[in-house]
Amino acid sequence: MAESDPRFLGWLLDSMRSGLVAIDRAGVVVRVNPGARRMLGLAGRVVGQPCRDALPGQPAIASMLESALDGRERPSRAELVLEPAAGESARTIGFTLDPVRSPEGEVSGAVLVFRDLTPFERQDEQERLRDRLAALGQMAAGLAHELRNPLAGMEVLAGLLKRRLAGRPEELAMLAELSTELRSLSRTVTESLEFVRPLRLAREKVDPVGMLEEALALARSRVPFEGAIERAYDEDVPEILADAEQIRAVETNLIVNAFEAMHGFTRPEGHRLRLGLGVGARREVPATGETTSAHELLITVCDSGPGIESELRERVFHPFFSTKPRGSGVGLAHAQKVVASHGGLLELDGHPGQGAVFRIRLPIEAEAIA
């Protein structure tokens, strides 16, 4: 029987979707399964190393494992935010931490078993987004109906007044400013209506490299940029099924925002825009609650501007919130809506003073990477 095979325990631990790290009484790592290696970003030799040396990027986990050697019982479940690797977003794990005891009851080591909670957080975030959109849709539709007709009437009156004020430059200048504000308000109302309308996706096979390059060309035609442009594209990036027009518009919007963020922010070494394309592992949580493996396309837009304060990172995706003096606050909210409608996620990373990193995660069909 398999249970009598001495290799069975190793097979069992290596087959677990959860991560497992175990140390002995001396604090030396004795077991790390593939799930832990993947979630913690571990490479090379780990077993046989002191846990602080084996887990240099995760000092909190090393400290927890060592603390469990005191033999005290811990809570049955807790959560921890892992230290993110370079270019990656923070990852939340749910874990249990227990001392390992001999038959005599002596502590002979400690074991940490954990699971990636990020997919569940993504699912919750998308559900919150759908709820916000439903409520905003009702509100915006009513407001738009009440505002559009008076705005149209004011624009007509401004046109009539312009003819009557011919030859009076001071009054015409004030009228021109008024007309500009009316057009801006009308555009905001229109964008708000577009935002709350349900999306209709026209999916087709799309080349991500060509689409991103087209978005870059469109962005440069709208906002001049004299800095360096760096590309980090993986080889053989697969095609994806997506609405090319809408995803390209999202990419263009992110690049335009990057150009505008760098404009007026001085860096002695000059500015640079970095674009990235690659394929990463994706952990999905279907309606069944089971976790399955898949892959996703990672599209990265990174600027060298002032960055975004941590307390504003979530709010920038809220409809009608903007950090720009004349921004409508719809652009990033609509971008998130488009990405979410593709089953993906739009993330913001980076640090204040060091630039912003926007990352689009889009699912890839299984046959595209076969």
WOCORKA-V814553 format. One record per residue. N is the residue number from 0. RES is the residue in one small letter. SS is DSSP state (A for helix, B for strand, O for the rest). Layout:
BEGIN
n = <N | N>
res = <RES | RES>
ss = <SS | SS>
END
This chain:
BEGIN
n = <0 | 1 | 2 | 3 | 4 | 5 | 6 | 7 | 8 | 9 | 10 | 11 | 12 | 13 | 14 | 15 | 16 | 17 | 18 | 19 | 20 | 21 | 22 | 23 | 24 | 25 | 26 | 27 | 28 | 29 | 30 | 31 | 32 | 33 | 34 | 35 | 36 | 37 | 38 | 39 | 40 | 41 | 42 | 43 | 44 | 45 | 46 | 47 | 48 | 49 | 50 | 51 | 52 | 53 | 54 | 55 | 56 | 57 | 58 | 59 | 60 | 61 | 62 | 63 | 64 | 65 | 66 | 67 | 68 | 69 | 70 | 71 | 72 | 73 | 74 | 75 | 76 | 77 | 78 | 79 | 80 | 81 | 82 | 83 | 84 | 85 | 86 | 87 | 88 | 89 | 90 | 91 | 92 | 93 | 94 | 95 | 96 | 97 | 98 | 99 | 100 | 101 | 102 | 103 | 104 | 105 | 106 | 107 | 108 | 109 | 110 | 111 | 112 | 113 | 114 | 115 | 116 | 117 | 118 | 119 | 120 | 121 | 122 | 123 | 124 | 125 | 126 | 127 | 128 | 129 | 130 | 131 | 132 | 133 | 134 | 135 | 136 | 137 | 138 | 139 | 140 | 141 | 142 | 143 | 144 | 145 | 146 | 147 | 148 | 149 | 150 | 151 | 152 | 153 | 154 | 155 | 156 | 157 | 158 | 159 | 160 | 161 | 162 | 163 | 164 | 165 | 166 | 167 | 168 | 169 | 170 | 171 | 172 | 173 | 174 | 175 | 176 | 177 | 178 | 179 | 180 | 181 | 182 | 183 | 184 | 185 | 186 | 187 | 188 | 189 | 190 | 191 | 192 | 193 | 194 | 195 | 196 | 197 | 198 | 199 | 200 | 201 | 202 | 203 | 204 | 205 | 206 | 207 | 208 | 209 | 210 | 211 | 212 | 213 | 214 | 215 | 216 | 217 | 218 | 219 | 220 | 221 | 222 | 223 | 224 | 225 | 226 | 227 | 228 | 229 | 230 | 231 | 232 | 233 | 234 | 235 | 236 | 237 | 238 | 239 | 240 | 241 | 242 | 243 | 244 | 245 | 246 | 247 | 248 | 249 | 250 | 251 | 252 | 253 | 254 | 255 | 256 | 257 | 258 | 259 | 260 | 261 | 262 | 263 | 264 | 265 | 266 | 267 | 268 | 269 | 270 | 271 | 272 | 273 | 274 | 275 | 276 | 277 | 278 | 279 | 280 | 281 | 282 | 283 | 284 | 285 | 286 | 287 | 288 | 289 | 290 | 291 | 292 | 293 | 294 | 295 | 296 | 297 | 298 | 299 | 300 | 301 | 302 | 303 | 304 | 305 | 306 | 307 | 308 | 309 | 310 | 311 | 312 | 313 | 314 | 315 | 316 | 317 | 318 | 319 | 320 | 321 | 322 | 323 | 324 | 325 | 326 | 327 | 328 | 329 | 330 | 331 | 332 | 333 | 334 | 335 | 336 | 337 | 338 | 339 | 340 | 341 | 342 | 343 | 344 | 345 | 346 | 347 | 348 | 349 | 350 | 351 | 352 | 353 | 354 | 355 | 356 | 357 | 358 | 359 | 360 | 361 | 362 | 363 | 364 | 365 | 366 | 367 | 368 | 369>
res = <m | a | e | s | d | p | r | f | l | g | w | l | l | d | s | m | r | s | g | l | v | a | i | d | r | a | g | v | v | v | r | v | n | p | g | a | r | r | m | l | g | l | a | g | r | v | v | g | q | p | c | r | d | a | l | p | g | q | p | a | i | a | s | m | l | e | s | a | l | d | g | r | e | r | p | s | r | a | e | l | v | l | e | p | a | a | g | e | s | a | r | t | i | g | f | t | l | d | p | v | r | s | p | e | g | e | v | s | g | a | v | l | v | f | r | d | l | t | p | f | e | r | q | d | e | q | e | r | l | r | d | r | l | a | a | l | g | q | m | a | a | g | l | a | h | e | l | r | n | p | l | a | g | m | e | v | l | a | g | l | l | k | r | r | l | a | g | r | p | e | e | l | a | m | l | a | e | l | s | t | e | l | r | s | l | s | r | t | v | t | e | s | l | e | f | v | r | p | l | r | l | a | r | e | k | v | d | p | v | g | m | l | e | e | a | l | a | l | a | r | s | r | v | p | f | e | g | a | i | e | r | a | y | d | e | d | v | p | e | i | l | a | d | a | e | q | i | r | a | v | e | t | n | l | i | v | n | a | f | e | a | m | h | g | f | t | r | p | e | g | h | r | l | r | l | g | l | g | v | g | a | r | r | e | v | p | a | t | g | e | t | t | s | a | h | e | l | l | i | t | v | c | d | s | g | p | g | i | e | s | e | l | r | e | r | v | f | h | p | f | f | s | t | k | p | r | g | s | g | v | g | l | a | h | a | q | k | v | v | a | s | h | g | g | l | l | e | l | d | g | h | p | g | q | g | a | v | f | r | i | r | l | p | i | e | a | e | a | i | a>
ss = <O | A | A | A | O | O | O | A | A | A | A | A | A | A | A | O | O | O | B | B | B | B | B | B | O | O | O | B | B | B | B | B | O | A | A | A | A | A | A | A | O | O | O | O | O | O | O | O | O | B | A | A | A | A | O | O | O | O | A | A | A | A | A | A | A | A | A | A | A | A | O | O | O | O | O | O | O | B | B | B | B | B | O | O | O | O | O | O | O | O | B | B | B | B | B | B | B | B | B | B | B | O | O | O | O | O | B | B | B | B | B | B | B | B | B | B | O | A | A | A | A | A | A | A | A | A | A | A | A | A | A | A | A | A | A | A | A | A | A | A | A | A | A | A | A | A | A | A | A | A | A | A | A | A | A | A | A | A | A | A | A | A | A | A | O | O | O | O | A | A | A | A | A | A | A | A | A | A | A | A | A | A | A | A | A | A | A | A | A | A | A | A | A | A | A | A | O | O | O | O | O | O | O | B | B | B | O | A | A | A | A | A | A | A | A | A | A | A | A | A | A | A | O | O | O | O | O | B | B | B | B | B | B | O | O | O | O | O | O | B | B | B | O | A | A | A | A | A | A | A | A | A | A | A | A | A | A | A | A | A | A | A | O | O | O | O | O | O | O | O | O | B | B | B | B | B | B | B | B | B | B | B | B | B | B | O | O | O | O | O | B | B | B | B | B | B | B | B | B | B | B | B | O | O | O | O | O | O | O | A | A | A | O | O | A | A | A | O | O | O | O | O | O | O | O | O | O | O | O | O | A | A | A | A | A | A | A | A | A | A | A | O | O | O | B | B | B | B | B | B | O | O | O | O | O | B | B | B | B | B | B | B | B | B | O | A | A | A | A | O>
END
